[in-house]
Amino acid sequence: MAKKPETEIKILPIEQLTANPVNPREIKYDQFEKLVNSIKEFPEMLKIRPIVIGKENVVLGGNMRLRACIEAGMKEVPTINISDWSQARQNEFIIKDNISFGEWDFELLANDWNIEDLEKWGLNLPIDFGDGMADIQQVTDFSEGVNFNIKCATLEDLNILKSKLGVTGNKIQVEKFYEILENLKNA
């Protein structure tokens, strides 16, 4: 009879786990504090997002959560052991587990969700989030300026736009930008 893959959640003492010494992810202090608070306020979430471990209980998925659990004073955590997977599959898991494939729909979030809750839950919001995302054609008061985002469909489109705006590195040639604005006004 073939060995059944071990995918059952087991509660293990934190001291039995070892953080992955070559974990390719980092977390900034403010985000780490949000994660610690999130775990303190909603520890049940760990049961449905357990820490994934491999051989010798090295953490393959959830290194930041493990650190946050330690900081939060937890003594044990839910785990899933995938040590029966091949090393290649475990390596693939480490990367894929940390990839963010989707993008947030900030307009939907601004309209249908409570901003304070989103921030409390640790979601990084744009600086102007919640100020309303006005249709540029409906803006009539430019006295305080207007911020807008431009999404380019391709890298080539982005490079053309940067060239037209005189962008070098992360800096824009202000004179060139105002020249383009004047041309748009006169068009």
PyMOL commands that set and color helices and strands:
alter all, ss='L'
color gray80, all
select helices_A, chain A and resi 14-16+29-41+45-48+55-57+63-71+87-96+106-112+115-120+136-138+155-165+174-186
alter helices_A, ss='H'
color red, helices_A
select strands_A, chain A and resi 10-13+51-53+59-61+76-81+167-168+171-172
alter strands_A, ss='S'
color yellow, strands_A
deselect
rebuild
show_as cartoon
